[in-house]
Amino acid sequence: MAKSRTRFVCQKCGHEAARWLGRCPDCGEWNSFLEETAFEPPAASSGGFSAPRSVPQPIGSISMEEWRRVPSGLAEFDRVLGGGIVPGSLVLIGGDPGIGKSTLLMQASARLADTAGRTLYVTGEESAQQVKLRAQRLGSLADELYLAAETEIDVIESHVRTLQPRFLVVDSIQTVHDAEIGSATATVSQVRACGARLMRLAKGTNTTVFIVGHVTKEGTIAGPRVLEHMVDTVLYFEGDRFQSYRVLRGVKNRYGSTDEIGLFEMSDAGLREVAGASELFLSQRPEQGPGSAVVAVIEGTRPLLVEVQALVSRSYLTSPRRTTTGVDYNRVAMILAVLEKRCGLRMSDKDVFVNIAGGLKVAEPAVDLGIALALASSFRDRPLDPAAAVCGEVGLSGEVRSVNQSDRRIKEMERMGFTRAIMPTGARNGSAPGSLEMVPVAHLRDAMETALAPKGAVAPGEDAFAEVETEGFP
């Protein structure tokens, strides 16, 4: 008979203690310990599904025939995975509730079942009838797509041994339960144990396993961090559930890059792939609106043009507000300090709001110049040149530093019909092919003088910040 013992486990990081603690000594989280009963199985127990024993062999003799990537039928999904699905891999997909994780996997499962082989979709949150209703709405019915409403990991493994599918979807890992672990469903111990058994299942049977994971209020996948270490790929499905566009982003990938993103649009018929990403992000850009700048960024292997929006207004608070969406808050704070110190724009008594239109999150420094120009444009209430796109990193002395892959950014500017490219000096000498004029800038002041429209083109109200004329900016 299995022995049992009582322990207290932190639901944030998985730290175990013999007694309850108010604060976790590992992660510092308060009131995160829950009591669990751990059962120790007998020594003769197999511990669930057992993979075949490994046999050491020379690396040169290992066959790669069965390792070829399998296309999912969704090009944007394949892009984030690194070019397709790797057989025997374990993929974890997280995202906010209602963002479309189940919709994405249902569409991918149906296409895989039609083109690549038998697929088993296991749901622990819905009944089989409810899943079929969604599949009918999405047009995702396939003869080789099997459904099972199950939460016991032993039964799931039994279904895999019986059906021998090429692909397994578990929706979600927080609903799966291991009877040998004496704790409630969705606790750290259950998630860790079930994740480990699914990993052994994937490697032992060469079945590709997709796991749906819930996220915490901080935006990270719920459960122990060891779960993300176990899997081969971690994907996050991002976006505003009240908007139609979604971004699939890779944060870990053993078989490809982690810089790629996939773009989708949510519709009544499910998720649709977005091929023209730059057109999407610039579709509603106000060409004569102050505080709007177009920036060329690189996401993985894809060049994108995105709109940076900024609003600078007089503050009536003791501490002016600084709000950012889609860009790093500390980066914006640094650019504000550079604008005030090096360019004479007094920002200390202004509320500042910066946003990347379309819900995209941009982390690379190439967006610095666009943020600075959008802030200056809003501050002076003068629009930027609508035919110009920019990119460049801003240093603490106000210098504009070069960025990588400038040729690809320039080609995307040309493709989108822009006629001027404001870029760091040395990014590319001379004029670019076609009608694109290269405007090299060495300092932020030069970029502001070049990009800001002439005063005669300003909409009414340009004198709203009349004090700017005396603060050192010409």
Helices and strands as residue ranges (DSSP letters): E 3-10, E 16-17, E 33-40, G 59-61, G 65-67, H 75-81, E 90-95, H 101-115, E 119-123, H 128-138, E 145-149, H 153-163, E 167-171, G 173-175, H 188-205, E 208-213, H 226-230, E 233-238, E 245-253, E 261-267, E 270-273, H 277-282, E 292-299, E 302-314, E 322-325, H 329-343, E 350-356, G 365-367, H 368-380, E 388-390, E 393-394, E 400-401, H 406-415, E 420-424, E 437-441, H 444-451, G 455-457, G 462-470
